[in-house]
Amino acid sequence: VAPLPEPAPEAAPAPETVPAPAPGYDDAEREAVLRVMRERRDIRNGFRSDPIPHEVLLRVLEAAHTAPSVGHSQPWDFVVIRSAETRQTMHELAQRQREAYAKSLPKARAKQFKELKIEAILDTPVNIVVTADPTRGGRHTLGRYTQPQMAPYSSALAVENLWLAARAEGLGVGWVSFFDEREMVRALGLPEHLEVVAYLCVGYVDEFPEEPELMQAGWSKRRPLAWVVHEETYGRRALPGEEPHDLLQETVANIRPLDAKALGEAWERQKRMTKPAGALGMLEIISAQLAGLSRMCPPPIPEPAAVAIFAGDHGVHAQGVTPWPQEVTGQMVANFLGGGAVCNAFAHQVGAEVCVVDVGVASELPATPGLLPRKVRPGTADFTTGSAMTREEVLAAIEVGIETARDLVAAGNKALLTGEMGIANTTASAALISVFTDVDPAEVTGRGTGINDETHARKVDVVRRALALHAPDPEDPIGALAAVGGLEHAALVGLILGAASLRTPVILDGVSTGAAALVARAIAPESLAACIAGHRSAEPGHVAALNKLGLRPLVDLDLRLGEGTGALLALPLVQSAARAMHEVATFDSAGVTEK
Ligand SMILES: Cc1cc2nc3c(=O)[nH]c(=O)nc-3n(C[C@H](O)[C@H](O)[C@H](O)COP(=O)(O)O)c2cc1C
């Protein structure tokens, strides 16, 4: 019997080898990829008529055709247009849309837009139409099942590929979206089932600008990456490797005093301008403030400007502090959006944009162009029986204000104006003003929209009771807002802080903004450096607030409306102050003898 073979010795465990990840590109190649992305530009100016060789255009189209697509459906087609006649037709269509858009703009924007070129259809030898076929790939295209828009998204990716490849070839591309899409399908004789994703003007160029043309024209600003990267949940902003930062803290940390050098230059310039020293009174102070704020002398003219109107409701309405029903808040928001309110008329007159933000209207508001739906809660609670809101809600509403400031400034606005709408909000304003000025409720509680003696007495009593109940601490501004504030007050605080951190002037409106400015000052005293008091309202609390803030109002016309109306009236004064710094000659330049 043959002996059993010896059992094989146990194999020694192989050392664990994890294969290395697939390699990326080497440094030079990676830099080339990133460079083409950085240096890709949308071009409208400086195109040349040089023809594009076929092999170059082919490489560009091949790059487009390698784009990712939903379910690999490759929904794009590229129609290459060279005919002068077709381009003329398309140019005329774009021209019509341009005019329609220009008509929709506030005056200051329209003035800026007039200077902008928005297409180069006739200046380029080749136009390319990129379409999406929503039926391509059959009925069961993977991934398009729940999201039909994935087809045009895929075609948009082909556009980006085309754009980058063109840049690498030294070809400029300008995307034109000033078209009615269906009109375009017909004009180009495209099959009706196609969607047009892009109309591109392509050609060699004199140069590629370093920055977007819209930025160079002052139409828009670049948003920092740090604003848009969130860790884990929306709102926890953090770049990779950073701890998530709190939006309020970050904003406050960026608020700095006026720049002493620019301020000094402004005072010097005022003295040399062809007018007696100090003859522009208060406007000299404003223009110096604008210089210190912008760190530039002369300071930029604060145009275009936008008024942000925050709307919210108030639980304290239940205490009978106003004869107006609560629904009026939502109804007036609809009126602002329809263009029928006083703020619209004044904004129209001074050329400002009206931006309406629902930060806490009690009713549901339908989605409407121009309305930012940012409801933190549908109205506050009645602060005579409990807190108006939680601290978290206050912070959320402040963030709404900060983000509104960021959006409006990134969109190219050079001044922000405050506005609000909220039936019963003068009661909350009075309570806040009393907390931060230490003035008795009887002296800071006004008649708001017009109330009789009996209602006024009740309103004073309501404020008194609320302050007795909560004993709000002016050293704890968030707590004070939570106790007796309104959602629009909190958002206004955010707008002021946000604008101050972006070194953008804020023109304050009436009593509710006055209350908010007191809170903003308690959070960040330097935020006042960005503030200009637009007007003095007829509300007694506003005077107390302005005195405490040390701000002198520009307009004093017994207005007591809110909606940003007083701030809007003050805007041309602020703009005039800045313009004088630009346009008024100096004694030396004009050859005028000094005193
Ligand atoms: C979807 C889309 C549509 C655009 N439409 C137009 C347009 O109609 N007219 C125009 O001048 N620029 C248009 N642009 C170009 C943008 O204004 C441009 O991309 C932006 O200002 C940033 O500049 P940059 O592309 O040079 O970085 C469009 C861009 C995209 C992505």
The ligand as an SDF file (V2000), in Angstrom:
LIG
                    3D

 31 33  0  0  0  0  0  0  0  0999 V2000
  -26.6640   78.2680  -22.0830 C   0  0  0  0  0  0  0  0  0  0  0  0
  -25.8870   79.4960  -22.4480 C   0  0  0  0  0  0  0  0  0  0  0  0
  -26.4830   80.4870  -23.2080 C   0  0  0  0  0  0  0  0  0  0  0  0
  -25.7850   81.6420  -23.5400 C   0  0  0  0  0  0  0  0  0  0  0  0
  -26.3720   82.5960  -24.3090 N   0  0  0  0  0  0  0  0  0  0  0  0
  -25.6870   83.7040  -24.6540 C   0  0  0  0  0  0  0  0  0  0  0  0
  -26.2400   84.6980  -25.5020 C   0  0  0  0  0  0  0  0  0  0  0  0
  -27.3490   84.6050  -25.9850 O   0  0  0  0  0  0  0  0  0  0  0  0
  -25.5150   85.7740  -25.7970 N   0  0  0  0  0  0  0  0  0  0  0  0
  -24.2720   85.9450  -25.3030 C   0  0  0  0  0  0  0  0  0  0  0  0
  -23.6600   86.9620  -25.5950 O   0  0  0  0  0  0  0  0  0  0  0  0
  -23.6960   85.0170  -24.5020 N   0  0  0  0  0  0  0  0  0  0  0  0
  -24.3730   83.9000  -24.1790 C   0  0  0  0  0  0  0  0  0  0  0  0
  -23.7880   82.9550  -23.3870 N   0  0  0  0  0  0  0  0  0  0  0  0
  -22.4250   83.1610  -22.8980 C   0  0  0  0  0  0  0  0  0  0  0  0
  -22.3590   83.6000  -21.4600 C   0  0  0  0  0  0  0  0  0  0  0  0
  -22.7010   84.9470  -21.3550 O   0  0  0  0  0  0  0  0  0  0  0  0
  -20.9460   83.3490  -20.9360 C   0  0  0  0  0  0  0  0  0  0  0  0
  -20.7250   81.9730  -20.9300 O   0  0  0  0  0  0  0  0  0  0  0  0
  -20.7290   83.8880  -19.5390 C   0  0  0  0  0  0  0  0  0  0  0  0
  -20.8210   85.2770  -19.5550 O   0  0  0  0  0  0  0  0  0  0  0  0
  -19.3660   83.4860  -18.9730 C   0  0  0  0  0  0  0  0  0  0  0  0
  -18.3390   83.8880  -19.8330 O   0  0  0  0  0  0  0  0  0  0  0  0
  -17.3000   82.8570  -20.4210 P   0  0  0  0  0  0  0  0  0  0  0  0
  -18.0740   81.8190  -21.1850 O   0  0  0  0  0  0  0  0  0  0  0  0
  -16.4030   83.6630  -21.3160 O   0  0  0  0  0  0  0  0  0  0  0  0
  -16.5760   82.2520  -19.2640 O   0  0  0  0  0  0  0  0  0  0  0  0
  -24.4640   81.7990  -23.0770 C   0  0  0  0  0  0  0  0  0  0  0  0
  -23.8680   80.7840  -22.3290 C   0  0  0  0  0  0  0  0  0  0  0  0
  -24.5610   79.6410  -22.0240 C   0  0  0  0  0  0  0  0  0  0  0  0
  -23.8740   78.5640  -21.2340 C   0  0  0  0  0  0  0  0  0  0  0  0
  1  2  1  0
  2  3  1  0
  2 30  2  0
  3  4  2  0
  4  5  1  0
  4 28  1  0
  5  6  2  0
  6  7  1  0
  6 13  1  0
  7  8  2  0
  7  9  1  0
  9 10  1  0
 10 11  2  0
 10 12  1  0
 12 13  2  0
 13 14  1  0
 14 15  1  0
 14 28  1  0
 15 16  1  0
 16 17  1  0
 16 18  1  0
 18 19  1  0
 18 20  1  0
 20 21  1  0
 20 22  1  0
 22 23  1  0
 23 24  1  0
 24 25  2  0
 24 26  1  0
 24 27  1  0
 28 29  2  0
 29 30  1  0
 30 31  1  0
M  END
$$$$
